[in-house]
Amino acid sequence: MRGILVAILFLGSTAAMAGADCREHPPEARMSVLELQQKIVNEYGFAIKMFKVDDNCYEIYGWQTDASGEEQRIEVYFDMATGDIVKKEVD
């Protein structure tokens, strides 16, 4: 029984660290990095610490300010063509 519990806990922790499942888009259909960065800052209100490409997603590490004014660290994956949020994790 203990072995099953440990296996479940291990599988749960690895699933939380998995990346997003973004659709593939041809290069000509993708938003430019600058265009998406402007959308991230102006529309979503996120501050970007690091921006990268992860498989078929644009990904940022940064922070957002919550309703109480506290800063929260975030990891967000975006669709490369639309700039829509595919997955967001908040610390």
Backbone atoms as SQL, in Angstrom:
CREATE TABLE atoms (id INTEGER PRIMARY KEY, chain TEXT, resi INTEGER, resn TEXT, atom TEXT, x REAL, y REAL, z REAL);
INSERT INTO atoms VALUES
  (1, 'A', 1, 'MET', 'N', 0.819, -1.194, 0.000),
  (2, 'A', 1, 'MET', 'CA', 0.000, 0.000, 0.000),
  (3, 'A', 1, 'MET', 'C', 0.866, 1.263, 0.000),
  (4, 'A', 2, 'ARG', 'N', 1.923, 1.248, 0.824),
  (5, 'A', 2, 'ARG', 'CA', 2.802, 2.415, 0.911),
  (6, 'A', 2, 'ARG', 'C', 3.464, 2.696, -0.435),
  (7, 'A', 3, 'GLY', 'N', 3.844, 1.636, -1.157),
  (8, 'A', 3, 'GLY', 'CA', 4.470, 1.794, -2.474),
  (9, 'A', 3, 'GLY', 'C', 3.541, 2.465, -3.472),
  (10, 'A', 4, 'ILE', 'N', 2.262, 2.131, -3.407),
  (11, 'A', 4, 'ILE', 'CA', 1.282, 2.759, -4.297),
  (12, 'A', 4, 'ILE', 'C', 1.151, 4.236, -3.986),
  (13, 'A', 5, 'LEU', 'N', 1.101, 4.567, -2.692),
  (14, 'A', 5, 'LEU', 'CA', 0.991, 5.968, -2.292),
  (15, 'A', 5, 'LEU', 'C', 2.200, 6.772, -2.767),
  (16, 'A', 6, 'VAL', 'N', 3.385, 6.223, -2.609),
  (17, 'A', 6, 'VAL', 'CA', 4.603, 6.903, -3.063),
  (18, 'A', 6, 'VAL', 'C', 4.564, 7.089, -4.579),
  (19, 'A', 7, 'ALA', 'N', 4.116, 6.075, -5.310),
  (20, 'A', 7, 'ALA', 'CA', 4.031, 6.174, -6.775),
  (21, 'A', 7, 'ALA', 'C', 3.048, 7.257, -7.190),
  (22, 'A', 8, 'ILE', 'N', 1.903, 7.338, -6.503),
  (23, 'A', 8, 'ILE', 'CA', 0.917, 8.368, -6.824),
  (24, 'A', 8, 'ILE', 'C', 1.481, 9.750, -6.551),
  (25, 'A', 9, 'LEU', 'N', 2.131, 9.923, -5.420),
  (26, 'A', 9, 'LEU', 'CA', 2.737, 11.222, -5.099),
  (27, 'A', 9, 'LEU', 'C', 3.793, 11.601, -6.121),
  (28, 'A', 10, 'PHE', 'N', 4.616, 10.644, -6.550),
  (29, 'A', 10, 'PHE', 'CA', 5.649, 10.915, -7.539),
  (30, 'A', 10, 'PHE', 'C', 5.045, 11.309, -8.874),
  (31, 'A', 11, 'LEU', 'N', 4.039, 10.574, -9.318),
  (32, 'A', 11, 'LEU', 'CA', 3.403, 10.889, -10.596),
  (33, 'A', 11, 'LEU', 'C', 2.718, 12.246, -10.549),
  (34, 'A', 12, 'GLY', 'N', 2.097, 12.571, -9.449),
  (35, 'A', 12, 'GLY', 'CA', 1.445, 13.873, -9.306),
  (36, 'A', 12, 'GLY', 'C', 2.435, 15.010, -9.370),
  (37, 'A', 13, 'SER', 'N', 3.604, 14.849, -8.770),
  (38, 'A', 13, 'SER', 'CA', 4.579, 15.931, -8.772),
  (39, 'A', 13, 'SER', 'C', 5.207, 16.115, -10.147),
  (40, 'A', 14, 'THR', 'N', 5.381, 15.052, -10.918),
  (41, 'A', 14, 'THR', 'CA', 5.952, 15.216, -12.252),
  (42, 'A', 14, 'THR', 'C', 4.946, 15.812, -13.210),
  (43, 'A', 15, 'ALA', 'N', 3.670, 15.504, -13.035),
  (44, 'A', 15, 'ALA', 'CA', 2.645, 16.064, -13.914),
  (45, 'A', 15, 'ALA', 'C', 2.553, 17.570, -13.741),
  (46, 'A', 16, 'ALA', 'N', 2.761, 18.062, -12.549),
  (47, 'A', 16, 'ALA', 'CA', 2.681, 19.500, -12.296),
  (48, 'A', 16, 'ALA', 'C', 3.803, 20.248, -13.003),
  (49, 'A', 17, 'MET', 'N', 4.912, 19.585, -13.288),
  (50, 'A', 17, 'MET', 'CA', 6.044, 20.251, -13.915),
  (51, 'A', 17, 'MET', 'C', 6.036, 20.116, -15.433),
  (52, 'A', 18, 'ALA', 'N', 5.058, 19.438, -15.970),
  (53, 'A', 18, 'ALA', 'CA', 5.011, 19.224, -17.419),
  (54, 'A', 18, 'ALA', 'C', 4.710, 20.529, -18.143),
  (55, 'A', 19, 'GLY', 'N', 5.236, 20.643, -19.362),
  (56, 'A', 19, 'GLY', 'CA', 4.985, 21.833, -20.176),
  (57, 'A', 19, 'GLY', 'C', 3.575, 21.821, -20.741),
  (58, 'A', 20, 'ALA', 'N', 3.274, 22.791, -21.543),
  (59, 'A', 20, 'ALA', 'CA', 1.941, 22.907, -22.144),
  (60, 'A', 20, 'ALA', 'C', 1.884, 22.156, -23.462),
  (61, 'A', 21, 'ASP', 'N', 0.689, 21.841, -23.881),
  (62, 'A', 21, 'ASP', 'CA', 0.474, 21.147, -25.147),
  (63, 'A', 21, 'ASP', 'C', -0.053, 22.160, -26.159),
  (64, 'A', 22, 'CYS', 'N', 0.850, 22.812, -26.848),
  (65, 'A', 22, 'CYS', 'CA', 0.479, 23.849, -27.820),
  (66, 'A', 22, 'CYS', 'C', 0.395, 23.264, -29.226),
  (67, 'A', 23, 'ARG', 'N', -0.513, 23.828, -30.019),
  (68, 'A', 23, 'ARG', 'CA', -0.623, 23.416, -31.419),
  (69, 'A', 23, 'ARG', 'C', 0.570, 23.928, -32.209),
  (70, 'A', 24, 'GLU', 'N', 0.917, 23.196, -33.241),
  (71, 'A', 24, 'GLU', 'CA', 2.008, 23.611, -34.124),
  (72, 'A', 24, 'GLU', 'C', 1.463, 24.567, -35.183),
  (73, 'A', 25, 'HIS', 'N', 2.198, 25.654, -35.430),
  (74, 'A', 25, 'HIS', 'CA', 1.834, 26.626, -36.461),
  (75, 'A', 25, 'HIS', 'C', 3.034, 26.848, -37.373),
  (76, 'A', 26, 'PRO', 'N', 2.819, 27.035, -38.667),
  (77, 'A', 26, 'PRO', 'CA', 3.951, 27.341, -39.546),
  (78, 'A', 26, 'PRO', 'C', 4.541, 28.699, -39.165),
  (79, 'A', 27, 'PRO', 'N', 5.814, 28.901, -39.421),
  (80, 'A', 27, 'PRO', 'CA', 6.471, 30.155, -39.021),
  (81, 'A', 27, 'PRO', 'C', 5.749, 31.414, -39.491),
  (82, 'A', 28, 'GLU', 'N', 5.185, 31.394, -40.687),
  (83, 'A', 28, 'GLU', 'CA', 4.527, 32.603, -41.202),
  (84, 'A', 28, 'GLU', 'C', 3.211, 32.911, -40.471),
  (85, 'A', 29, 'ALA', 'N', 2.661, 31.952, -39.737),
  (86, 'A', 29, 'ALA', 'CA', 1.405, 32.169, -39.002),
  (87, 'A', 29, 'ALA', 'C', 1.637, 32.617, -37.562),
  (88, 'A', 30, 'ARG', 'N', 2.885, 32.584, -37.107),
  (89, 'A', 30, 'ARG', 'CA', 3.193, 32.917, -35.713),
  (90, 'A', 30, 'ARG', 'C', 3.267, 34.425, -35.495),
  (91, 'A', 31, 'MET', 'N', 2.889, 34.843, -34.300),
  (92, 'A', 31, 'MET', 'CA', 3.080, 36.241, -33.903),
  (93, 'A', 31, 'MET', 'C', 4.577, 36.471, -33.765),
  (94, 'A', 32, 'SER', 'N', 5.021, 37.683, -34.016),
  (95, 'A', 32, 'SER', 'CA', 6.431, 37.983, -33.768),
  (96, 'A', 32, 'SER', 'C', 6.645, 38.049, -32.251),
  (97, 'A', 33, 'VAL', 'N', 7.867, 37.837, -31.837),
  (98, 'A', 33, 'VAL', 'CA', 8.201, 37.891, -30.417),
  (99, 'A', 33, 'VAL', 'C', 7.856, 39.266, -29.846),
  (100, 'A', 34, 'LEU', 'N', 8.202, 40.327, -30.570),
  (101, 'A', 34, 'LEU', 'CA', 7.916, 41.684, -30.104),
  (102, 'A', 34, 'LEU', 'C', 6.414, 41.916, -29.949),
  (103, 'A', 35, 'GLU', 'N', 5.652, 41.449, -30.930),
  (104, 'A', 35, 'GLU', 'CA', 4.192, 41.599, -30.892),
  (105, 'A', 35, 'GLU', 'C', 3.599, 40.896, -29.662),
  (106, 'A', 36, 'LEU', 'N', 4.066, 39.677, -29.400),
  (107, 'A', 36, 'LEU', 'CA', 3.554, 38.946, -28.241),
  (108, 'A', 36, 'LEU', 'C', 4.007, 39.595, -26.942),
  (109, 'A', 37, 'GLN', 'N', 5.246, 40.047, -26.872),
  (110, 'A', 37, 'GLN', 'CA', 5.723, 40.700, -25.651),
  (111, 'A', 37, 'GLN', 'C', 4.883, 41.941, -25.338),
  (112, 'A', 38, 'GLN', 'N', 4.515, 42.694, -26.345),
  (113, 'A', 38, 'GLN', 'CA', 3.653, 43.865, -26.136),
  (114, 'A', 38, 'GLN', 'C', 2.284, 43.438, -25.617),
  (115, 'A', 39, 'LYS', 'N', 1.736, 42.357, -26.161),
  (116, 'A', 39, 'LYS', 'CA', 0.443, 41.854, -25.705),
  (117, 'A', 39, 'LYS', 'C', 0.531, 41.371, -24.259),
  (118, 'A', 40, 'ILE', 'N', 1.611, 40.702, -23.923),
  (119, 'A', 40, 'ILE', 'CA', 1.807, 40.186, -22.563),
  (120, 'A', 40, 'ILE', 'C', 1.809, 41.323, -21.553),
  (121, 'A', 41, 'VAL', 'N', 2.524, 42.375, -21.854),
  (122, 'A', 41, 'VAL', 'CA', 2.643, 43.504, -20.936),
  (123, 'A', 41, 'VAL', 'C', 1.376, 44.361, -20.938),
  (124, 'A', 42, 'ASN', 'N', 0.884, 44.734, -22.114),
  (125, 'A', 42, 'ASN', 'CA', -0.231, 45.678, -22.217),
  (126, 'A', 42, 'ASN', 'C', -1.601, 45.064, -21.960),
  (127, 'A', 43, 'GLU', 'N', -1.836, 43.844, -22.423),
  (128, 'A', 43, 'GLU', 'CA', -3.158, 43.231, -22.253),
  (129, 'A', 43, 'GLU', 'C', -3.249, 42.339, -21.026),
  (130, 'A', 44, 'TYR', 'N', -2.232, 41.504, -20.815),
  (131, 'A', 44, 'TYR', 'CA', -2.272, 40.585, -19.678),
  (132, 'A', 44, 'TYR', 'C', -1.727, 41.232, -18.401),
  (133, 'A', 45, 'GLY', 'N', -0.906, 42.241, -18.531),
  (134, 'A', 45, 'GLY', 'CA', -0.356, 42.921, -17.357),
  (135, 'A', 45, 'GLY', 'C', 0.753, 42.161, -16.658),
  (136, 'A', 46, 'PHE', 'N', 1.417, 41.245, -17.366),
  (137, 'A', 46, 'PHE', 'CA', 2.513, 40.479, -16.782),
  (138, 'A', 46, 'PHE', 'C', 3.831, 41.217, -16.987),
  (139, 'A', 47, 'ALA', 'N', 4.740, 41.071, -16.041),
  (140, 'A', 47, 'ALA', 'CA', 6.114, 41.546, -16.206),
  (141, 'A', 47, 'ALA', 'C', 6.947, 40.332, -16.618),
  (142, 'A', 48, 'ILE', 'N', 7.792, 40.502, -17.614),
  (143, 'A', 48, 'ILE', 'CA', 8.573, 39.393, -18.167),
  (144, 'A', 48, 'ILE', 'C', 9.985, 39.411, -17.610),
  (145, 'A', 49, 'LYS', 'N', 10.386, 38.300, -17.020),
  (146, 'A', 49, 'LYS', 'CA', 11.769, 38.127, -16.579),
  (147, 'A', 49, 'LYS', 'C', 12.561, 37.378, -17.649),
  (148, 'A', 50, 'MET', 'N', 11.947, 36.318, -18.206),
  (149, 'A', 50, 'MET', 'CA', 12.606, 35.538, -19.254),
  (150, 'A', 50, 'MET', 'C', 11.547, 35.109, -20.277),
  (151, 'A', 51, 'PHE', 'N', 11.901, 35.200, -21.545),
  (152, 'A', 51, 'PHE', 'CA', 11.032, 34.813, -22.653),
  (153, 'A', 51, 'PHE', 'C', 11.754, 33.752, -23.450),
  (154, 'A', 52, 'LYS', 'N', 11.054, 32.665, -23.785),
  (155, 'A', 52, 'LYS', 'CA', 11.704, 31.621, -24.580),
  (156, 'A', 52, 'LYS', 'C', 10.689, 30.871, -25.421),
  (157, 'A', 53, 'VAL', 'N', 11.191, 30.053, -26.343),
  (158, 'A', 53, 'VAL', 'CA', 10.370, 29.175, -27.156),
  (159, 'A', 53, 'VAL', 'C', 10.511, 27.775, -26.576),
  (160, 'A', 54, 'ASP', 'N', 9.371, 27.143, -26.283),
  (161, 'A', 54, 'ASP', 'CA', 9.360, 25.795, -25.729),
  (162, 'A', 54, 'ASP', 'C', 8.473, 24.931, -26.625),
  (163, 'A', 55, 'ASP', 'N', 9.092, 24.108, -27.456),
  (164, 'A', 55, 'ASP', 'CA', 8.386, 23.293, -28.446),
  (165, 'A', 55, 'ASP', 'C', 7.513, 24.196, -29.316),
  (166, 'A', 56, 'ASN', 'N', 6.201, 24.071, -29.237),
  (167, 'A', 56, 'ASN', 'CA', 5.307, 24.864, -30.073),
  (168, 'A', 56, 'ASN', 'C', 4.675, 26.024, -29.307),
  (169, 'A', 57, 'CYS', 'N', 5.256, 26.392, -28.190),
  (170, 'A', 57, 'CYS', 'CA', 4.727, 27.474, -27.353),
  (171, 'A', 57, 'CYS', 'C', 5.766, 28.583, -27.197),
  (172, 'A', 58, 'TYR', 'N', 5.265, 29.796, -27.020),
  (173, 'A', 58, 'TYR', 'CA', 6.093, 30.843, -26.431),
  (174, 'A', 58, 'TYR', 'C', 5.888, 30.708, -24.924),
  (175, 'A', 59, 'GLU', 'N', 6.941, 30.922, -24.153),
  (176, 'A', 59, 'GLU', 'CA', 6.857, 30.742, -22.701),
  (177, 'A', 59, 'GLU', 'C', 7.540, 31.914, -22.010),
  (178, 'A', 60, 'ILE', 'N', 6.938, 32.369, -20.916),
  (179, 'A', 60, 'ILE', 'CA', 7.597, 33.392, -20.106),
  (180, 'A', 60, 'ILE', 'C', 7.681, 32.944, -18.660),
  (181, 'A', 61, 'TYR', 'N', 8.689, 33.469, -18.007),
  (182, 'A', 61, 'TYR', 'CA', 8.791, 33.439, -16.558),
  (183, 'A', 61, 'TYR', 'C', 8.745, 34.908, -16.158),
  (184, 'A', 62, 'GLY', 'N', 7.983, 35.207, -15.144),
  (185, 'A', 62, 'GLY', 'CA', 7.853, 36.597, -14.731),
  (186, 'A', 62, 'GLY', 'C', 7.019, 36.718, -13.486),
  (187, 'A', 63, 'TRP', 'N', 6.267, 37.810, -13.401),
  (188, 'A', 63, 'TRP', 'CA', 5.403, 38.007, -12.254),
  (189, 'A', 63, 'TRP', 'C', 4.196, 38.842, -12.637),
  (190, 'A', 64, 'GLN', 'N', 3.189, 38.738, -11.777),
  (191, 'A', 64, 'GLN', 'CA', 1.975, 39.531, -11.912),
  (192, 'A', 64, 'GLN', 'C', 1.635, 40.071, -10.530),
  (193, 'A', 65, 'THR', 'N', 0.850, 41.108, -10.491),
  (194, 'A', 65, 'THR', 'CA', 0.396, 41.665, -9.224),
  (195, 'A', 65, 'THR', 'C', -1.036, 41.199, -8.995),
  (196, 'A', 66, 'ASP', 'N', -1.282, 40.589, -7.823),
  (197, 'A', 66, 'ASP', 'CA', -2.635, 40.112, -7.533),
  (198, 'A', 66, 'ASP', 'C', -3.515, 41.253, -7.017),
  (199, 'A', 67, 'ALA', 'N', -4.757, 40.947, -6.706),
  (200, 'A', 67, 'ALA', 'CA', -5.733, 41.966, -6.283),
  (201, 'A', 67, 'ALA', 'C', -5.317, 42.705, -5.013),
  (202, 'A', 68, 'SER', 'N', -4.529, 42.052, -4.151),
  (203, 'A', 68, 'SER', 'CA', -4.099, 42.699, -2.906),
  (204, 'A', 68, 'SER', 'C', -2.806, 43.491, -3.074),
  (205, 'A', 69, 'GLY', 'N', -2.255, 43.502, -4.300),
  (206, 'A', 69, 'GLY', 'CA', -1.027, 44.249, -4.557),
  (207, 'A', 69, 'GLY', 'C', 0.249, 43.438, -4.375),
  (208, 'A', 70, 'GLU', 'N', 0.113, 42.162, -4.041),
  (209, 'A', 70, 'GLU', 'CA', 1.272, 41.283, -3.867),
  (210, 'A', 70, 'GLU', 'C', 1.745, 40.770, -5.226),
  (211, 'A', 71, 'GLU', 'N', 3.066, 40.686, -5.386),
  (212, 'A', 71, 'GLU', 'CA', 3.616, 40.129, -6.621),
  (213, 'A', 71, 'GLU', 'C', 3.667, 38.614, -6.529),
  (214, 'A', 72, 'GLN', 'N', 3.280, 37.952, -7.607),
  (215, 'A', 72, 'GLN', 'CA', 3.308, 36.496, -7.696),
  (216, 'A', 72, 'GLN', 'C', 4.182, 36.093, -8.866),
  (217, 'A', 73, 'ARG', 'N', 5.033, 35.100, -8.637),
  (218, 'A', 73, 'ARG', 'CA', 5.823, 34.566, -9.738),
  (219, 'A', 73, 'ARG', 'C', 4.927, 33.718, -10.617),
  (220, 'A', 74, 'ILE', 'N', 5.143, 33.807, -11.932),
  (221, 'A', 74, 'ILE', 'CA', 4.319, 33.063, -12.883),
  (222, 'A', 74, 'ILE', 'C', 5.178, 32.388, -13.941),
  (223, 'A', 75, 'GLU', 'N', 4.631, 31.336, -14.487),
  (224, 'A', 75, 'GLU', 'CA', 5.166, 30.677, -15.685),
  (225, 'A', 75, 'GLU', 'C', 3.969, 30.526, -16.605),
  (226, 'A', 76, 'VAL', 'N', 4.051, 31.092, -17.811),
  (227, 'A', 76, 'VAL', 'CA', 2.899, 31.111, -18.704),
  (228, 'A', 76, 'VAL', 'C', 3.324, 30.659, -20.099),
  (229, 'A', 77, 'TYR', 'N', 2.492, 29.805, -20.693),
  (230, 'A', 77, 'TYR', 'CA', 2.692, 29.321, -22.059),
  (231, 'A', 77, 'TYR', 'C', 1.637, 29.954, -22.955),
  (232, 'A', 78, 'PHE', 'N', 2.055, 30.386, -24.145),
  (233, 'A', 78, 'PHE', 'CA', 1.167, 31.076, -25.080),
  (234, 'A', 78, 'PHE', 'C', 1.144, 30.366, -26.422),
  (235, 'A', 79, 'ASP', 'N', -0.019, 30.383, -27.077),
  (236, 'A', 79, 'ASP', 'CA', -0.148, 29.903, -28.441),
  (237, 'A', 79, 'ASP', 'C', 0.656, 30.824, -29.353),
  (238, 'A', 80, 'MET', 'N', 1.455, 30.255, -30.230),
  (239, 'A', 80, 'MET', 'CA', 2.351, 31.058, -31.068),
  (240, 'A', 80, 'MET', 'C', 1.628, 31.888, -32.124),
  (241, 'A', 81, 'ALA', 'N', 0.441, 31.489, -32.532),
  (242, 'A', 81, 'ALA', 'CA', -0.277, 32.223, -33.575),
  (243, 'A', 81, 'ALA', 'C', -1.208, 33.293, -33.006),
  (244, 'A', 82, 'THR', 'N', -1.848, 32.989, -31.880),
  (245, 'A', 82, 'THR', 'CA', -2.865, 33.902, -31.352),
  (246, 'A', 82, 'THR', 'C', -2.407, 34.698, -30.133),
  (247, 'A', 83, 'GLY', 'N', -1.408, 34.185, -29.430),
  (248, 'A', 83, 'GLY', 'CA', -0.981, 34.824, -28.189),
  (249, 'A', 83, 'GLY', 'C', -1.883, 34.501, -27.017),
  (250, 'A', 84, 'ASP', 'N', -2.828, 33.570, -27.208),
  (251, 'A', 84, 'ASP', 'CA', -3.713, 33.167, -26.119),
  (252, 'A', 84, 'ASP', 'C', -2.930, 32.361, -25.093),
  (253, 'A', 85, 'ILE', 'N', -3.349, 32.465, -23.835),
  (254, 'A', 85, 'ILE', 'CA', -2.721, 31.674, -22.766),
  (255, 'A', 85, 'ILE', 'C', -3.176, 30.233, -22.910),
  (256, 'A', 86, 'VAL', 'N', -2.191, 29.321, -22.968),
  (257, 'A', 86, 'VAL', 'CA', -2.478, 27.896, -23.058),
  (258, 'A', 86, 'VAL', 'C', -2.402, 27.275, -21.668),
  (259, 'A', 87, 'LYS', 'N', -1.457, 27.731, -20.856),
  (260, 'A', 87, 'LYS', 'CA', -1.271, 27.202, -19.514),
  (261, 'A', 87, 'LYS', 'C', -0.604, 28.289, -18.670),
  (262, 'A', 88, 'LYS', 'N', -1.047, 28.399, -17.414),
  (263, 'A', 88, 'LYS', 'CA', -0.475, 29.396, -16.502),
  (264, 'A', 88, 'LYS', 'C', -0.289, 28.756, -15.140),
  (265, 'A', 89, 'GLU', 'N', 0.909, 28.911, -14.585),
  (266, 'A', 89, 'GLU', 'CA', 1.204, 28.419, -13.246),
  (267, 'A', 89, 'GLU', 'C', 1.619, 29.608, -12.390),
  (268, 'A', 90, 'VAL', 'N', 1.056, 29.691, -11.197),
  (269, 'A', 90, 'VAL', 'CA', 1.345, 30.778, -10.267),
  (270, 'A', 90, 'VAL', 'C', 1.977, 30.192, -9.019),
  (271, 'A', 91, 'ASP', 'N', 3.090, 30.789, -8.577),
  (272, 'A', 91, 'ASP', 'CA', 3.720, 30.374, -7.306),
  (273, 'A', 91, 'ASP', 'C', 3.137, 31.158, -6.172);
